[in-house]
């Protein structure tokens, strides 16, 4: 068995990377259309029905209609970031067709897979690692299904894949001005797509400023890269009186984990709890959760486990894909636990440029996963955003772990192992 695997690895390494990419893309198309046709997602009636079949999709549709001028007034109780509604409204105004919008999201899906796999190849110079990254991405059923819904996850995955592609060629220890700009700009776009990425943006900007002291060109470009966030804050302040990117985080904490803890402590239904806490502000939400840390921690850990191992509600109608997704997510979690000692070793023992990139990705991935636990009943949708990040981590990390950096701080790659 070991010899056969070694033969297979050697055969893959001997392939022309371009031929391998073409083969993998053909395989991705087969997987996608098998799932979409087998479970009727591509049925003519279902594409239009599914696109706006959830409450969240209608919220984005309402903002998109307002931005495109289809409605003259808009007074939301929830202030959402505008990038995804702007993207939705732009496509919708041009075509007005759910089929075209699905096609656009499908193209973003296939592009995200290719960019993530290419980043893996640029980092490792291994066909095998590129193929592994590609296959894991294309086999994620949740990502396939979400191309049929007007939800921002596919755009988020695409933006992260572009970020990883740039990161794989960036010297983080001494970032060039253009790379500092584009990495920051991409995180700014992510922040005005889903507010949780404000944390990631703040972390990156802090690091770049620290590494670029007295490099005024880099600092100026990073400030310019924050313009999407500044624009979003200005729009919200002018239209809604909200100074910030969104009030989504506060609303989510109130509607989900606060109500969850309140219901448990007072032995009432979740809906009654939501009615009771509807006027709580951020300080009062935090104060109530701190009052009973045991209940809050229990709810948080339960939500975290459900988010990491769950599956989309829409898959519940199809037992086989649902079970496959649940077991796949459990497998992802097991892999992350197994690789934890390697990550810890890289954090404390590795000082190379590639190790720095892995550390940054791991921090970003962890932030995405751990902030998801303020919500529940979303399947794996909230942690799906971290998919390109953790795939890259666990494809890049073994190569770095087994191949020490040279004196210049870059990774040298050993010859393929002998099968003897």
N, C-alpha and C positions, 0 to 999 in steps of 0.2 A: 504494500500500500504506500509506504513512504517513497519507494523508488518510482512508483507511478505518479505520485504527486510531484516529485522532483522533475520527472520527464515533462509533465504538463506545464510546470512553471517555466522550465527552460524553453519549451516550444512557444509559450506566450511571450517570453522575453525576446525571442528571435523574430517575432512578427514586426512588420513595419507599423509604427504607432498609428499612422493614418489609416491603414487597412483595418487595424484593430478597432479604431474609433468608428469606422463605417459599419463594421460588423456589429458592434455594440449598439449603435443607433438603430440598425435594422431589428435587432432583438428587442430594443425598447419599444419600438412601434408595434411589434407583435404582442408584447405583454400588455401595452396600453389598450390596444383595440380589442384584444381578447377579453380583458376585464370589462371594457366599456360596452361591448356588444353582448357578451355573455350575460351581463346583469342589467341590460336595457338602459344604460345611461345615455347611449347614443340614439335611442329611439327618438323619432322626430317630435313626438309629443312631450317626452320627458325633459329634453334640454331646456325648452321654454318654461316648463313647470318647475324644475329644480332650481333654476338660476336664482329665483327670489322666493324660495320656499321656507326660509327661516326668518325669525324676527331681526337678526343682525343684518341679513341681506337687505331687508326693507329700509333699515336705518341708513345704510350706505346709498341705497337707491334714492331716498328722499333728499339727501344732501347733493347727490349727483344731479338730480332734476333741478334743484335750486341753482346750482353752479352753472348749469347749461341753459338757464333761463326758462325752463318748462314750468316752473312755479315761481310766483313773484314774492311770496312770503315764506319764511321758514323760521320757526321758533322752537328749536329742539330743547328738550330737558337734558339731553346728553350731548356735550360738545365733543365731537369726534375729530381726529386729525383729517386734513383735507386731501392728502395725496391719493389715497385709493378712490374716494369719490370723484376726484378730478380725473383720474385714469378711467374709471367706469363711465363717467359722464361724457368724456371725449370720444370714446369708442361708440357709446350709445347714440350720441348726437350724429355721428357720421353714418352709422348703419341702422341703428334701432333694432338690431337683430341679436337675440341671445346666441345664435349659432356662431356669428362672427366673434362675439365676446368670448365664447368658449374657445374658439380657434386661437384667439390671441393668448389666452391663458395656457392653452396647450403648448404653444410655441415657447412661452416663458418656462414651462415645465421642462421641455426637452433641452432648452438652452441652459437652465440651471444644472441639469445633470451633466451636460458636457463641460460646463465651466468648473464644476466641483471636481470632476474626474481629471480635467486638464491641470487644475491646481495641484492635485495629488501627483501627477506625472512631473510637473515642474519642480516639486519639492523633493521627490524621491528618485526621479529618473528611472522608474520601474514600470514596465507595462502591466505587471501583475497588480501593483497597487492602484494604478489607474482603473483597471478592469474591476477590481473589488469595489472601489468607490462608486463607479458607474452602476454596477449591478445592485448594490444596496439601495442607491437612490431610486433606480427605476422600479424596484420591487416593493416600494412603499405604497400600499394601496390607498392610504389616506390622502397622499399627495395627488394620486390619480383622480380620486373621487372629487377632491376640492377644485379641480379645474372646471367642474360643472356648476359651481356655486359662486355667487358674487361676494366672495369673502377675500380678505387681503393676504391670506397665507401664501398663495402661489407667488404673488409679487414680492413678499418678504423673502421667500426661499430664493427667488431669482437675485434679489439685491445682495443677499448674503453670499451667493455663489460668485457674483462679480467681485465682492469684497475679498473673498478667498483667493480668487485668481490674481488680484493685484498684490495681496499679502504674500503670495508664494514667490514673488519677485522683488520684495521690498526688504531693504536693510533697516530693520526697526531700531537698531542701535544708533544709526545716524540717518534718519529718514530724509530722502530727497524732498525738496519742496513740492514737486508735482505729485509724488506718492502721498505725502502728508495731506495735500489738498483733496485728492480723490478718495482716500480712505475716510477722511472726515466728512466729505460731502455725501458719500454713500450712507454713512451712519446717520447723517442729518436727514436723509430721505427715509431711512428706516424709522427714525424717531417721529416723523410726521406721517408715518403709516400706522405704527403701533407705539403708543407712548412709553411702553416698558423699555424701549431702546434708548430712552434718554439716559439711563444709567450707563449703558455701553458707550454712548457718545461722550458722556462726562469723563469716563475712565480713559478713553482714547485721547481726548483733548488734553487732559491733565498730563498724560504720559508724553505726548508730543511737545507740549510746552516745556516740560522738564528737560527733554532731550535737545530742545532747540533754543536754549537760553542764548541770547545775543544773536540769534539768527533771525533777523527781522523779516526777511522775505518769507521764510517758512511760517512764522507767526502770523503775518499778514494774510497769507493764503489760507491758513486754517480758519482765521476769523471770517474770511470771505466764504469759506465752505459751510459756515454756520448760517448763511443767509436764509436757507429754507426754514430753519427753525425760527429765526427772527421774524420772517414773514408770517408764519403760522401764529406766533404769539401776538403780533400786531393785529392780525385779522380777528383773532379771538377777543382781544381787548376792545377793539372797535365795535364789533358786532354783538358780543355776548357779555362784555364786562368781565371776562375770565382772563386773568393774567397767567398764561401757561399754554402748553401745547394742547391740553385736553383735561377734562375732569373725569375721564374714563376710569382711571385707577381708583379714585375715591368712590365712584359709583359702583365699581366692581366689588371693592372691599365691603361696601355697605350692603349690596344686594346679595352677596354670596357668603363670605366667611363670617362677617359680623352677624348676619341673620342666622347663619348656621349655629354659631355659638350661642346667640340670644335664645334661639328655639330650644337648644339642648338645656340651657340653664333654667329656663322658665317652663319647660315641658309643654310647649305649644307648637302649633304647626309652623312650617317654614313661611308660609304666606302671612300668617298672623305676625310672625317676627318681623318680616319685611315691612308690614304696615306700622309696626311699633317703632322701627328705627329709621323711617324714611326721612326724618328731619335732622339726622345726626350729621355733623360736619366732621372734617378730618381729625381734629383733636379729640372729639368725643368718641369717634370710632376707635382711635388708638387707645384712649383711656379705658374704654369698656373691655377691649381685648386684653389689656395688661392686667385688669382686675382679677381675671381668672386665667392665669397662664397655662394651667394644666388643660383646661377645656379648649383654649385657643390652639395650643400645640397639638392636641389630639386631632382637632379638625384640620389643621394645616397639614399634618403628616398623612391623614387619610386622603385629603385632596391631592397631595403630591403623588401618593401611590396610584390613585385612580388616573391621574393625568399621564403618568409614565407608562402605565400598562393598559390603558383603556383603548377604545376604538370609537370612531364617529357613530353618532346615533343613526345616520342614514344606512350604515352597514348592518344594523340589527335585523333588517328585513332579509338579509342574505347570510344564513348561518356560516357557510364555509369561509367567505371573505372576512366576516366578523371574527371568527375564531382564529383564522390565519393572522389577522392584524393584532389580536390580543397576544398570541404566542410570539409573534415577531417582536412586539414591544417588550415583552418579558425577556426575550433573547437579547435585545438591545441593552436592557438594564443589567443582565448578567455579564455581558461583555464589558460594560462600564465598570462594574464592580471588580472584575478580574484584572482590568487594566489600571485600576487605581494605584497599585504600588509602582507601576511604571511611570505614571503621571507624577506621583510624589517624588520619585527619583529624579525625573527631569526638572521639576521645580527647584529642587535643592542641590542637585549635583551637576546639572548641565548649564553651561554659560554661553553656548553658541548662539548664533543668530537664529537658527532654526528652532532651538529650544525656546527662545524668546517668543517666536510666533506661536508655538504650541501653548505656551503659558497664557498668552493673550486670548487665544481661541477658547481655552478651557475656562477662563474667567467669564468670557462672553456666554459660553454655553451654560455654565452654572447659573449665571444671572437669569438667563431665559427660563431655565427649568424651575429654579426655586421661587421666582416671582409668580409662576403660574398657579401656585397652590392657594392663592387668595380666591380662586374660582373653582368651580366643579361642574359636572354634567356636560363637559365639552369634549369628552373622549380624549384623543391625543392631539387635538387641534392646537392647543396652547403651547405644547412642547415641540410641535412639528417644526416650528421656526428654527429650532436648534439643529435640525437634521443635517444640513451641510456642514455645520461646525463640528459636531461630534464625529461624523464620518471622517472628516479630514484629520481630526485629532488622532483617531484610532487607526488610521492608515499611515499617517506621518510618524507617529510616536515610535512604533516598533523599529522603523528604519533608523531613526535617530538613536534609539536605545542600543541597537546592535552595531551601529557604525559611528564611532566617536569622531568629533570634529577635528580638523587638522589645526595647525598652528595659526592659520588665518581666521579660525572660527567658523569655517564652512564645513559642510559634511562631505566626506569622501565616501564613495560607494564601492563596496567590495564586489568582486566578480560573483556571478551566480554560483551557488553551492554545488559541489560535485555530487553526482548521484551515487558515487561509489561508497 
